[in-house]
Amino acid sequence: MEISAWFGAALFLVGALLFICYSRTGKMLRCILFTATTGLLALAVLWVLGMFTNIGVGVTPFSLLTSAILGIPGVLGMLVLMLI
């Protein structure tokens, strides 16, 4: 398997675990919307700042899904991987 397939599988597993955790809280939709909104906003801020600093994450389908599912930790993880 190539590396993008592994990342896709890992992202799916993390998303499934988050879905299970959110469904147990009783406020599943609110938690999912909050995580997706904050993650996408963080990605947008990082993208705009990247225009001025040349340090940023490109907006791709993978980065959009990662930021929507994992939220701010996902965006920070992508930033750290870009800096390595």
N, C-alpha and C positions, 0 to 999 in steps of 0.2 A: 504494500500500500504506500502511496505517496504521502508526504507530510501533511498536505491540506486535507486529506481524508481523515487522518488521525485527529487533526484539530477540529474538524467537523463532528467527528464522533465524540470527542471530549466535550465540545460545546453542547451537543445534544444531551449527553448524560448530565451535565451540570444543569441544563435547562429543565430536565425531567426532575432532578432532585429539588430544584427551587420550586417547581410546580407542586410537588408533594408537600414541601414545607409551607408554602403559601396557602394551600388548600386546608391545612390543619388549623390555620389561624382564624378562619372564618371571615377574613377580609381579603380574599384572594385577588379580586379584581383591583382593589385599591393598591395593594402591594405591587402587583405586576405593573400597573400604570405608573406608579411612583418610580420604580426601578428603571423602567424603560425611558421615562421622561428625563430623569436626572442623568442617565447614561448618555442619551442622545444630546442633551444640552452640553454635557461635559465634552463630548466629541466635537460639537460645533465650536465651542470656545477654544478647544485645542487646535482645531483646524484654522480658525481665524488668527490665533496667536502664532501659528506655524507660518503664516504668510510673512510675518514681521521678523521672526526669529530663526527660521529655517529648521526648527525642531518641531515636528508635528507628525500626525498620523494621517495618512491619506484616507479619503472617504471611499470605501469599497463595500460591496455587499457583505463581506466577512466582517469588516470593522463595524458596520451598522448593526449586524446581528449580535456581535459580541457586546457592543455597548448597550443594546436594547435588552439583552438577556442578563448580562452580568452587572450592568450599571456602571457606576464610577470606578469600582475596582477593576472591571474589565478594560476601561479606557486607560487607567493608570498602568495596567499590565501591558497593554499594547505600546504605550509610551516607553516603558522600561525596555521592552524587546526591541524597539526602534533605536534606542540609545546604546544598546550593547553592540 
